[in-house]
Amino acid sequence: MEGLLDAFIAFIRAERGLSGKTVDAYAADLTVYFEDLRSRGVADVARATQEDVLAHLVTLGRRGLGRRSQARHLAALRVFHRFLVAERLADKDPTEDVDTPRSPRKLPSFLTVEEVELLLSAPDERTATGLRDKAMIEVLYATGLRVSELCGLELNAVQLTAGYLVAKGKGSKERIVPLGRVAIEKVQEYLAASRPALLGKRVADALFVTPRGGGFTRQGFWKLLKRYALKVGIRKPLSPHKLRHSFATHLVERGADLRAVQQMLGHADLATTQIYTHVNSARLRSVYDEFHPRSDAFTPKAPRKRRAGG
């Protein structure tokens, strides 16, 4: 096997132009592969089967290798076996129909309803900027807009009487998103008092404006949001996108139709929206573990002591 490995390394150095670091990684991965094949009685790597490759991936998993590292390892095996077939040193590539291990999708982080309420209470509505900030955060949580969509809203995109706004998403695709009662009220108050005070005699197309008369940047709103979070004691990392996750999570938790949530978020694929069902399942599991007496994680609380004479 080592002779084939030497020939393969010489090939990828000369023909593929790979970096020394990548070549070393391929060599290390293949050495581990050869050792595993030998341990299972496979003396000729050119005769390795798909079952051998799959068994090797299982072994890597048992050793604690993560999905991403397994995928990198399999990539080395693919290049090697394709080389053997191309050089007519093997009849078949056993990695051909092996799926690349995928890392489990990370669940989105979100705020609790109580944390959102705290955040919404932070702006000082007695000031022009505070009233504007209150309206912006209310709209963001009420609609689940991306921060770029929020900052890009123009005056004519918001139909307060009808109770919706028109968001311009990725690829300039427009979608209609309903507005809640509180968000409508705050935008009305902002338009009546705050926006004219901030603009003065200037004219702007943007719905939400700064004292300079221009619209908001994503970075500017992000800084504003983090400042309010610290003000009310929210120490977890916070971004506008986390409010988008919170919007979707809170809807799904309360039984909202997934297709409707997909449309409001502007997801092209329902599979992207389905991640929020996993968030909900994870929360249900944590509640079960904490409170159900038959759960392995349940810890009985000590009974309250009765008062004398009670």
Stockholm file with secondary structure:
# STOCKHOLM 1.0

chainA/1-310         MEGLLDAFIAFIRAERGLSGKTVDAYAADLTVYFEDLRSRGVADVARATQEDVLAHLVTLGRRGLGRRSQARHLAALRVFHRFLVAERLADKDPTEDVDTPRSPRKLPSFLTVEEVELLLSAPDERTATGLRDKAMIEVLYATGLRVSELCGLELNAVQLTAGYLVAKGKGSKERIVPLGRVAIEKVQEYLAASRPALLGKRVADALFVTPRGGGFTRQGFWKLLKRYALKVGIRKPLSPHKLRHSFATHLVERGADLRAVQQMLGHADLATTQIYTHVNSARLRSVYDEFHPRSDAFTPKAPRKRRAGG
#=GR chainA/1-310 SS CHHHHHHHHHHIIIIICCCHHHHHHHHHHHHHHHHHHHHTTCCCGGGCCHHHHHHHHHHHHHTTCCHHHHHHHHHHHHHHHHHHHHTTSCSCCTTTTCCCCCCCCCCCCCCCHHHHHHHHTCSCTTSHHHHHHHHHHHHHHHHCCCHHHHHTCBGGGEETTTTEEEEECGGGCEEEEECCHHHHHHHHHIIIIIHHHHHTTCCCSBSSBCTTSSBCCHHHHHHHHHHHHHHTTCCSCCCHHHHHHHHHHHHHHTTCCHHHHHHHHTCSSHHHHTHHHHHHHHHHHHHHHHHCTTSTTCCCCCCCCCCTTC
#=GC SS_cons         CHHHHHHHHHHIIIIICCCHHHHHHHHHHHHHHHHHHHHTTCCCGGGCCHHHHHHHHHHHHHTTCCHHHHHHHHHHHHHHHHHHHHTTSCSCCTTTTCCCCCCCCCCCCCCCHHHHHHHHTCSCTTSHHHHHHHHHHHHHHHHCCCHHHHHTCBGGGEETTTTEEEEECGGGCEEEEECCHHHHHHHHHIIIIIHHHHHTTCCCSBSSBCTTSSBCCHHHHHHHHHHHHHHTTCCSCCCHHHHHHHHHHHHHHTTCCHHHHHHHHTCSSHHHHTHHHHHHHHHHHHHHHHHCTTSTTCCCCCCCCCCTTC
//
